[in-house]
Amino acid sequence: MLDLNNSHVFWVFPIKKDDQKRVRLIAKKLHSDGIERLDPIEIRNDLVSSLNSIIDSAFSFYYEKPSGEKDSLTPMVRKAANSIVNTVKKAIHLVIQRVFKKMSLKDLSGMAAYLDSMAISEATEDSQAYLGFPLNDELKQHLDDLMNAISESTHIKQYSDKISPFFHDVVRESTLHYYHKPMKLVSVKGFAKKAADLGIETTEKGILKLVKYLLREISHEDIKGLPEQIELVALTLDLPYEVCTSKFIEDKPEFQDLSV
């Protein structure tokens, strides 16, 4: 069972183990001796490639896979939802290109360390890798209240007022950890910064629009299994390092023998 009273609860999605390893290798290269000999274009392309793959994993986990397993939406609603998702996905990939286009090795170093800290797993070679951020106490309480309401109710109207605010908070918290915090680590300014900010604003509005749109179409039958499914995204892990930090993690247990 998910222990929401545990202080180490992370909101996650699964990523490819290879992407976790690639990000770790990039972070190690950028925090080792001889950084000045590295090719910034090659490092930048490697990190962008990993990020794009991670983004695709997020969309697959949060949207594409669930909609394929059980789709109670009408074809018209699903078409509209797909359109919103495609727009959001393109906007995120475009933001990545704009942010990393001319990033220096110094900025890449901070960004790689931050991303590496978010790529988490248990300390075994074959464990599932995730990307995530820690849930604050307020969000954990909101999640606990919502899960209890769903479990104890028979109709979505009994807890519908709790669903939208919770997911809105999750989206905004995600934007904070996935965009605003790492953007403070880099020196992207001017048109590139404004364009990236606009892209993220479009992304956030698109996701919130999708949440609102889908909540109008679902029933208690569609959502009553959420308390069990939430254990896949609200993960309890006791990690020996800080998540969502630009401070390079010297010894990551699951990668102790990973060479540069």
Order of alpha helices (4+ residues) and beta strands (2+ residues): beta-alpha-alpha-alpha-alpha-alpha-beta-beta-alpha-alpha-alpha-alpha-alpha-beta
